[in-house]
Amino acid sequence: MPEPPAAVPVSYATQIRAETLVLLFRQSFPAVFYSAIVALVLSWTLWGQVDTASLQWWMAALGASTLIRLLFFLQYFRVKPRGAAILQWQRPFTITLLLSSLVWGVGTAWITPMDYGVERGVVLFHLVGMTAGAMVTYSAHRVINILVMLAVLLPSTLWLYCQEDRLAMGMALSATLFMVISIKATKIMADAMQHSLQMRYELQHAHQAAEHMARTDPLTGIHNRRSFVELSEQTIRHSLRNTSPVSALLIDVDHFKQINDQHGHHVGDLVLKHLSTLLAARFRGSDVCGRIGGEEFAVLLADTDLDAAEFVAQQLGQSLAVTSIPTMTQPLRITVSIGVASGCYDLATLLRDADRAMYQAKAAGRNRVLRYQPVL
């Protein structure tokens, strides 16, 4: 039987969260190295202008946080979580990212000299650049984006507010304005990303649903004629390559018109559903079952010769004959006529031969299985 599409959830929150984390991991790994490069440039710029010991301590702390993030990413790439399993990686991802961001924010505020406006400007320039880069890197997740921005930029901004000169106050106000604008921008970017992912999942589900409908008989839920033919031809090609036998059954419900006339079409539908359920339960995953028209069903049996196919058909017919179908009035029993064919690797020929054998079974009194016997 064809697999039904996954049930449509009320929202795609779980899928979108997982996809968002995938994007974050993909974009964040190179950012680890970019951060290290910017730190080296800033350290080179401030060397000799600030306290050397403080600068060295900051570089050591930043190196340690970078190493922690690299080890985390290596573990992630080793495990390669997929789907909802990646959600459990969000917390350690956020913790390691915030650790590195706080080293940047608190550390640069600590090493900035108290009495040199140029050095303060240089540091703030680098921090704003880091924040702008973070907005792009973590645009898929607004909360993480805001946390990183505040961790990097807020300590130096507060430090500047604590100074008494006008230059420091101006830089603090500019940094504050930048953060306010950036917080608004993160909402726009995150909403656009979420909307894009939402639309993608909706289109994907619609495509799966349409494909399922195109291949499935709407009444019985098994393969329709088109899907049966396509899958059967694939099975036959595989059997031909492996020189393994393949057989076909053509199954027709006996006196189906009388069932509809006497009990109503809703009972006839119950009969077809009952037969399709039995077919799906009795045959292997490598076999192909389908409703090919009206009350006719077909089964293609992989790696099955004529004798084995006839035996399987006999068992199917006996099971149907002794099983009652519950209806609103009284239980109903049905029988089927089954034609069996084998001996070639052409689907049209197999179905034609099985159809001839099935009509011979009907002509012989119905409720029986006959194998195709070629006329010599």
Buried (B, 14 or more C-beta within 10 A) or exposed (E): BBEEBEEEEEEBEEBBBBBBBBBBBEBBBEBBEEBBEBBEEBBEBBEEBBEEEBBEBBBEBBEEBBEBBBEBBEEBEEEEBEEEEBBEBBEEBBEBBBBBBBBBBBBBBBBBBEEEBEBBBBBBEBBBEBBBBBBEBBBBBBEBBBBBBBBBBBBBBBBBBEBEEEEBBEBBEBBBEBBEEBBEBBEEBBEEBBEEBBEBBEEEBEEBBEEBEEBBBEEBBBBBBBBBBBBBBEBBEBBEEEEEBBBBBBBBBBBBEEBBEEBBEEBBEBBBBBBBBBBBEBBEEEBBBBBBEEBBBBBBBBBBBBEBBBEBBBEBBEEBEEBEBEBEEEEBEBBBBBBBBBBBBEBEEBBBBBBBBBBBBBEEEBBBBBBBEEEE
